Amino acid sequence: MRRLAVLTAALCIGLSASAQEISEFAPDTLSVARAGVYTLEDERFKWPQIIAPTVLLGAGTFGLCSPWFQKRINLPVQKAAEDIRGGRYLHFDDYIVFAPAVMYFTVGFIPRQGERTAGERALVLATSTATLAILVNTMKYTIRAPRPDSDGRNSFPSGHTATAFMGAELVRHEYGPLWGLGAYGIATTTAIMRIYNNRHWTSDVLAGAAIGILSANVGYWLLPLERRLFRLEHHRKKWVAVPWCSGEGQYGMSFAMVF
C-alpha cells in the first residue's frame, strides 16, 4: 500500500498542474464562445501561460539531476509500478497518445464548437508539433538519459507524454474546460502508462508534460504571424440547415457550413 501511495502521489503532480492550467485560462475561451465573436486575445502571450510548463520542467530537470529525487521518487515509483504490473505490460499508450490531437482537429467540425477554421487549426497543430519535435529530440539526444528498462539512452523527456499533453492543451485552449478535462485525462493516462510499462521515469513524464503544454501555446502565439504569412483570413464558422420537400413525397435536409 505504501508503494501504491507513492506511485499515486507522484503521478498526480502532472494532473494537478494540468487542472490548475485549465481552471486558470478557461474564462478566456468561454468568454469568446459566449460573445459569439472572434478575438485575438487568447492568441497573445500571457506570462501565466508559462507557469505550469516552468514548474513541471523544473521538477523534471531536478529529478534528472538530483540523486535525492532518483532515490526518493523515481526508483520507488518504478518499483511500485513493477509490483502493480506483475509482468503484464499494456501498450495502449502507443495509440491513445494521438487522441487529444485528433480531438483538437475534429471537434471543430461540430457546430458551435471552437472559433477557428480548419485551416487555422491545421496551422496551430503543425506549429505545435514542429516545436515539440525540435525540443524533445534535441533534449533526448543531447542529454542521453538511460531508460528504466535499459533499452536505449533517450529517456528524458517522454515524447509520448509531450505529444499527449500538447493535444490536451490545444483542446483546452480551443474548446474550453469540459473538452479539456477529457483530453487531459487521456494525456495523464498516457503519462501513467509510460511509467507502468517501465519506459520512463517520473522525471521524464513531468518534463514531457511541460514541453507539450508549452508547444501548444507556441502554436497559438505564432498563429497571427502565420495567418498574415499565408494570407489566411479568419471567417468565423457559419452553418445553416434547411429542410426541403419535393412535393412528390420526398423529404430531406440541406446542410452548408463555411470554414
N, C-alpha and C positions, 0 to 999 in steps of 0.2 A: 504493500500500500504506500509505503514511503517513497518507493521509486516511482510509482504511478503519480503521486502528488508532485514530485519533482518534474516529471515529464509534462504534466498538465500545466503547471505554473510557468515553466519556461516557454512552452508553445503559445501560451495566452498573451505573451508580450506583443507579438505581431498583431494579433486580433484586437487587442486593447488599443494599440496605437491607430489601427485602421478605423476602429469605431470612433475614436476621437476625431480623426480626419473627416469622417462622414458627417458627424454632428456639427463640426465647425463650419463647413463650407456648404452644407445643404441649403441654407437660406438663399444663396445667390441663385442656385439652379431653380428653386421653387419660385422665386420672385419673377424670373424670366418666364416660366411657364404660366404663372397666373396673369402676368401682364399681357401675354399673347403677342409680344413684340420681340424682335431680335435686338440683342445688345452685345457689345464687345466687352462689357465689364468683366465677365468671367473668363476672358482670354488674356487679361492683363496680369503681369507678375504681381503677386502679393507675398510679402515676406512670410506670413504664417504658413503658406503652402510648403515651405521647405523645413518646417519644424519636425514633422513626422519622419521624413526621409533622413534628416540630420541625426535625430535621436536613434533611429533604427540602424543607420550605417555606423554611427559611433559605437553602439552596443556590439554590432557585428565585428567591427575592427578591433575593439577591445578584446572580444572573445578570441580573435585570431592571434593576437599578440600576447595575451595575458596567460601565464601558467595557472593563475588562480581561477580564471574563467574556465580554462580547459579542465581543471581538476574538479571544480565545483558545479559546473553546468554541462559542458559538452560531454564529458565522459559519463556522468551519472544519467543524463538523458539518453545517451546511446545505449547504456546498459539496461535502462528501463524499457526502451523500445525493443531491445533484443528479447527481454523477458516476455513482453506482450506478444511479440511476433511469433515466438516459438518455432522458428524455422519456416514459417509460411509468409512468403512475400506476395504483395498485392501491387500490381503495376498499373492500376487505372489512372495514376497521376500522370502517366505519359499521354493520356488522352484528354482529361479534364483541364489540363493546363491551358488549352486553347479556348475553352468555353467562354471565359469572360470577354476575350477579344471578339469572338464570333457574336456574342450577345451585343457588344457595343455597336457593331456594324449593322446588325439585322433588326434590332429593336426599333431603330429609327424609321423603319418602313411601316410601323404600326401608327395609325392616325393619332395625332396629339401626343406623340412621344418624341422628345428631343426637338431641338431648334435648328439643327444644321442639316444641310443637304447630304446626299450620299457621297458626292464629290468631296465635300469638306470633311466628312468623317473618314474617307479614304486617305486624305492628306494627313489628318491628325494621326491616324493609325500607322501610316507609313513612317512619318517622322518619329513617332514614339518608338516604333520597332527598331528603326535605324539607331536612334540614341541608345536604346537598351543594348543592342548588339555590340556597339562600339565600347560601351562601358563594361559590360560583362566580360567580353572576350579579352579586352585589354587587361583587366584585373586578373582573370583566370590564368592567362599565360605569362603574366609578369610576376604575380605572387607565387603561383605554382604550389598551392597548399594541397597536401595529400588528402584523399578521400578517406572516410572512416572505414570503407571496405577495402582500402589499399589498391583500388582499381583506378590508377591514374593520379596525376598531380594537378588537377584543375577543379578543386572543390569549392574554392572561395571566389566569388559568391555563387549562390544557387541560381542557375539560369532558368530552371523550371519555375521557381518561386518568383523570380523577377518578371517573367512573362505573364504569369497568372495575376500578379498584383498590378502590373501595368494595365491589363484589360479591366480589372476591377475598378481601378481609379478612373479610367476612361468612362466606364458605365456610370459610376457615381457622379462624375462631373457633368455628364450629358443628360442623364435621366433622373437624377435625384436619389434620395436616401433609400427608398424601398427597393428599387432595382439594384442600387449599390450594395445593400446589405446581402442580397443573394449572391452577387458577384464576388464580394469579399469573403463570403462563406466558402465558395469554391476555391478561391485563392488560398485561404487559410488551410483548407483541407489538403491542397496540393503541397503546401509547406510541411504540414504534419507528415504526409506520406513520404516525402523525401527523407525525413529522419527515420520514419518507420522502416523504410526499405534499406536503411543503412547507406544511403548515397550521399548524405550531407550531415554536417554538424549543425547544431543550433545556431552558431555564429554565422554559418553560411546562409541560412534561410532569412535571418534578420537583415543581413546586407542585401540579399536578393530582393526582399520586400521593399527596402529603401530605394533601390535602383529602379524597380518597377514603378513605384509611385512618382519618383522624380521624372522618369522618362515620359510618363503620361502627361505631366504638367508641361514639360518642354514641348510636347506636341501641340498643346493649346497655345502656349506663349508664342510659337512661331507661325501659327495659323494666319494671323493678319498679314504678315510679310508674304507668306506663300500665296495667300489669296490675291494680293497685288501682283506677285511674280507670275502667276499662272492666269491672271486676269479672270479669276473665278468670282463671279458676282453671287452674292448671297440672295437667295429667294426663300423666304420662309415657306415651309411646306403648306400647300393648299390642296384640299381634296374635295370632291363632290361625288355623291352617289345619287343617281336619278332612276327611279323605276319607270318601266315602259310597258306598253301593251300594244300589240299589233292590230287589235281589233278582230283577229281570227283565232282567238283563244290562246295566243302565245304571250307569255309574260317573261320579263327579265329585269336585270338591273345593270345600268351603265355606270362604270366607275372610272374616275380620272383623278390623277394626282400630279402635281408639279413638284419636282425635286430641286 
